[in-house]
Amino acid sequence: MKRRYGSTVPGQGCKADPDDNKSPRVDFAPSDPRPESASRALLDHVPVHIVEIIKFVVAVVHPELANLLPSPLRSLHGSPPTLAAHHQTPVLVAEKLLDQKVADIILMGRALIADPELPRKVKQGRPEDIRPCIACNIGCAGRIVMGIPATCTVNPMCGKEKEYRIVPAGKREKVVVVGGGVGGMEAARVAALRGHEVMLFEKDGHLGGWAAVGCLPPHKEEIKGLIDYFSAQLQKLNVRIQMGKEATAQEVLAERPDVVVVATGSLPVTGNIPGAERREVVLAPDVITGKRETGAKVVIVGGGQTGLETAELLALKGKQVTVLEMLPEVGTDMEFITKVLMLPRLLQLGIVVRPNLQVEEITGKGVRAGGELFDADTVVLSVGLRSEDGLAESLKGKVREVHTIGDCVKPRKLLDAIHEGSRAARAI
């Protein structure tokens, strides 16, 4: 009995990037005791452009099996080759490392999970079509260390290549997507790939939603590449985009859609903290985007990921920062690896973190919590989000099919928004 992984069945007639329908199929008998038989079968079904990478990985983790694989990596000018790894997603960076002879080989792990066709797209001169890894670890490494099957934040097809292959729709529909965050853009992209007529509304003057904020803190720059990728794909697919105006139910209905995907996201909350309305109180997203400035001494209420990222951003600007968190520890909403890397940076920057403190009120002098007064020129609130689901409610019963995705269902991560957008578009 053979075991089959993935599928090579493409969506016939799709006018989109054909690489979204390609995935390697691996057929071999796991019970075969001969490693050579298994490895040969594996390599015979893997695209040529990643065979050499597999050979090198095997040489590292399975020396006995490596002896069975003919490989040019065993010797390079009489010495072992130099390997450059760890997030070489920007292809220009990888090319530069090779050109300058800093490395002989580029090893890509997460980048190929995000886009298995990356080498082919580089060879074909299509860097704008590469779906970038954002180094979040939420779908891959972060799940593996918890014993959960891995996936990928930016690639919903990861691990579901057969089920998620893009096939043409049986009937061309008019699809309106409301919300240009990553979930809405993925829904628009996949719907257009399947042959639907797609229009997207975005209330801001730019695409990205919360991702456009999330790419601004330190060490989060890769997220900007994801927004650029989606923007390029929607342009190639001729998705009509209207930005800078919040879509009302009437405006959506005026488009006479067959299907509406609501991806209206979420808004920050103040947590009903007494004194939150004071002029020296600002919201974390406004600080991150530069809409609001802070004084020299800052208290951040909320020690989740956004609060900690805001703290690091401000400390790098020379601010004196204290973070107050009601839970026994900070960063409970963070992926493990990212958290482990961030906490020492906060310590080095002199950021004071105080968990187990319930904020009682915000005064003209600062924040009172746990019976203490924490002096502050500015108080930054990072206490959560609430779903913005009003449009979905107003469209019920007026459109044949309405899908809600992402934060407008429940505030969560980019992974949830992108995966739900992909599933919704595949269901149309």
Secondary structure, 3 states (H helix, E strand, C coil): CCEEECCCCCCCCCCCCHHHHCCCCEEECCCCCCHHHHHHHHHHHCCHHHHHHHHHHHHHHCHHHHCCCCCCCCCECCECCCEECCCCCCHHHHHHHHHCCCCCEECCCHHHHHCCCHHHHHHCCCHHHCCCCCCCCCCCHHHHCCCCCCCCCCCCCCCCCCCCCCCCCCCCCEEEEECCEHHHHHHHHHHHHCCCEEEEEECCCCCECCHHHHCCCCCCCHHHHHHHHHHHHHHHCCCEEEECCCCCHHHHHHCCCCEEEECCCEEECCCCCCCCCCCCEEEHHHHHHCCCCCCCEEEEECCCHHHHHHHHHHHHCCCEEEEECCCCCCCCCCCHHHHHHHHHHHHHCCCEEECCCCEEEECCCEEEECCEEEECCEEEECCCEEECCHHHHHHCCCCCEEEECHHHCCCCCHHHHHHHHHHHHHHC
